[in-house]
Amino acid sequence: MERNLRALPVLHQECLHRATSSPRRTNPTRVSGSRTRDHLDVSALDARLNILTVLESWAGMVAEKLETAAPPRSVPQLTHFLTRHLPWLAAQPPAADFVNEIHGLVGELRQVIDPEPAERHTLLRKCVVDNCNGTISAAPKSGTAAGAGSLKCSSGHSWEMREWLVLRELMKQQREGVPA
């Protein structure tokens, strides 16, 4: 939890860069008289506002209960305040809500900053085919047509999309130790 809180100011700042950065130009040639167009990423601005609102709400609750002054309305100061009071906050009934909201904020900010983190969501499972020592792996791929794609085992087995529900059931049985 503390690590997530400490990451928020950096992610908040990175979202600012994302909000105002121009999309990559595929053709760097500039034609005389052409204008550069400003790009504003509204989802990054929304995420920045959301983080401030959530942190301010939790800091306000802590300040009220502990009868202390709330910090100024800035992400670094709010996270510092919440980190300092984390042991007290963790012992309170809404602690699980706090953890879930902060975890959600970190996820939202990371998604805004890096909208295609395929490597983070790679599926790795032991192959379900009897006597196969291979590994089934899959990562979401951007730019593929809907309905395209298959899952493959490192030993060569392959499952088309229409077979994924059956494969899922076989993986579930494998995890539970039920013979297929």
C-alpha angles and dihedrals in degrees: 000000000000091000091053091049092049091049094055099079091051093046090046091054092045089054089057089057089047092049094056102031119112118239114257113274115229092195112043092187111115118210116213110261095019117130128223111234120221115234122210119188104209093188089061091050091048091051091050091051091045093053092050092048094048095045092046091051094051093043089050091053092049092046092049095048094044092040094232134127117276116236123252116280100268128113096233093050094042092050091046090051093048093046090052090052096039096111090054092043092050090059094054125096095247092053093111090053090050092051092048094048094048091045089050091050092052090050093047093049093047090050091052092047096044110020095180108050095155095156092060092058101047115144114221120181138154111260114265095215112108114261093005117133093190129117126235110221133175136166126188110261123209120223097028120132118251110265093024123114144053140217116245136198120224087240093056106267113137137193124198120219093261088061097050096096090055090045090051091054091049090051090049091051090047091053091049092048093242113147113243 
